[in-house]
Amino acid sequence: MKIEAPKIPEDLMERRFTDIFYEEEPEFEMCMVTDSEFVDEALERLRLYKTVIRNCNFTNTDFNRIDLTDVRFENCDLSNANLSNASMNRVEFHNCKLLGSNLTKSFIGNTRFVESILNMVMFSNSKLEKVTFNDTLLERADFFDCKLKKVEFLSCNINGASFEETPLKEIDISTSEFDSLIVSMENLKGCKVSTSQAIQFASLLGLKIQR
């Protein structure tokens, strides 16, 4: 699956994240933000465009209605952050932590999560299109009533994840691992699974497989 990468120029202006308070609008464009602490803050309708965010801490911060276009996060902590009603297009998260973060009612497109921790993240009522989770922890993540289109879970841990009310047709989980999932058999139709996963699902149905 081809995902559009963030379109970020090489010549970026160095900024501290707290500089956002000196802007007329809460937005950064063509910036490089590094080593910033922005914890327990609230900043609604933040807009980041053609920007790299590196080694920053945003734990417990309220970024409701955040708008991200052509953005790359590297080694950042967004645990327990409120990112609900977000709009993301051409965004990458590399080695980031979003433990327990809120991404409900969001649109997430052309986005990669790579070697990141998304345990207990809430995606409920969101639309994900052209999204790849690669080598990412998604234990007990909540995908309740989501619309998933061209979404891949590559070598992820999705144990205990909930896909209630979310159709998994054409969604590939074949390389990921889990002991249990919360999903109805109806919504599992057309999901791409491995042979061993098929056996797991069969056992959940009470089928006895003869070897």
N, C-alpha and C positions, 0 to 999 in steps of 0.2 A: 504494500500500500504506500502510495506516495503522499507525503505530508509536506506542505510548504514550510520551509524553514523561515525563521525571523529574518527580515531584511534590515540589517543593522549596518550603518556605515562604520568605517574604521576610525574616523576622526570624531571622537566623542569628548564632550566637555565633562571634566571631573567635578562631581558635586557630592555634598553630604546630604543625606536624606532630609535632615531638618531644614535645609534650604527651601523646602517646599512651602514653608510658612511665609517666605518672602515673595512668593509668586502671586500674581494677580488671581490666577486660577490654580487649583491644586493639580498641577501637571508638570511632568518632565518630558522633554523631547531631545533626542540625540545626546543622551547623558550616560556617563559611567558613574554609578554610585557604589562605593566600596566601604566596608568596615563601619557601617552605620548601625546605631541602636535606636529603634523606634518601637518601644515596648509599652503596652497598656495605653496606647493612644487611640484617638478616633479621627478618621479623615474620610468623609464620605465623598463619593464620586471622584476619587483619584484617577488621573489619566496618565498612563505611561506609554510613550511612543518612541520606537527605535532606540531602546535603552537597555543597558546591561546593569543588573543588580547583583553584586558579588559580596559574599561574606557579611551579610546583614541579618539583624535579628528583629523580627516583627511579631514576636509572640504576644498573644492576647490583644492584638490590635484590631480595631474595627475599620475594615476597608469596604463597607457596604457599597455596592454599585461600582466597584472598581472596573476600569476600562483599560485593557491591555492589548496593544497591537505592536507586533514586531519587538518582543521583549524576551530577554533571556535571564533567568535567575540561576545563579551558581552558588552552591554552599550556603544557602539561606535557611533560616528557621522561621516558618510561619505557623508554628503550632498554636492551636486554639484561636487562630485568627478568623474573623468574620469576613468572608469573601462572597457572601450571598449576593444574588442578583448581578454576578460578574459577567462581563463580556470579554472573551479572550479569542484572539485570532493571531496565528503564527507566534506561539509562545512556547518556550522550553524551560523546564525545571530540571536542573542537573544537580544531583547529590543534595537535594533539599528535604526539609522536614516539614510536613504539614499534618502532624499528629492531631487528630480531633478537630481539624479545621472545618468551617462551614462554607460549602460551595453550592448550597441549595438555590434553586430557581435561576441557574446560570446558563449561559451559552458558552460552550468550550469547543473551538474549532481549530484544526491544524495545530494541535498541541501535543508535546511530548513530555512525559514524566520519566526521567531516566535515573536509575539507582537512587530512588527517593523513598521516603517513609510517609505513607498516607494511611496508616492504620486509623480506623474509626473516623475517617473523613466522611462528611455528609454531602452526597451529590443529589439528594432527592429533588424530584421535579425539574431536573436539568436536561438540556439537550447536548449530547456529545457527538460531534461529527468529525471524522478524520482525527482520532485521538489514539496515541500509542502509550501504553504503560509498559516500560521496559525495565526488567530487573528491579521491580518496585514492590514494596510491602503494602498490601491492601487488606490486612486482616481486619475483619468486622467493619469494612467500609459499607456505607449505605447507599445503594443505587435505587432506592424506591421510586417507582413511577418515573423512570428516566426514558428518554428516547435516545437509543444508541444506533449510530450509523457509521459503518467503517471504523469500528473500535477494536483494537487488539490488546490482549494481555499477554505479553511475551516474557516468559520466565519469571512470573510474579508469584507472590504468596497471596492468594485470595481466600484463605481459610476463614470461614465464618461470615463472608461477605453476603449482603442481602440484595437480591434482585427481585424483590416482590413487585408485582405489577409492571415488570420490565421485560419485554420480549428480547430474547437473545439470538434471534435468527441471524445467521451469518457472522455472529461474533465469535472470535477465535480465542478459546481459553486452553487449547490443547497442550501448550508448553508450560502452563502454570500449575501450581500445586495447591491442594486443599484437602482437609479431612471432611469438611462439611460445608454446604452452601445453603442459603435460604432462597429457594426458587421453586416455582410451581412447574410440574412436568409440562403443562401447556406452554409456558413461556420458554421452556428449554428446547422446543422444536426448532431444528435448523441450526442449533449451536454447534460450532466446530470443537470436538473433543477428541482426546487421545483414546486408544483402546483401553488403557487402565482406568481412565475417567469414566468411560462407558460402563465398565464393570461396577465402578463405585455407584453410579446412578441406578444401575440395574438392581444392586443390592438394596438401595433405598426404596425401590419399588417392591421389595420382598421377593425378587426373582432368585431362583437358585441356579447358578451357572455350573454346568457340568464341564469338567476339564478332561 
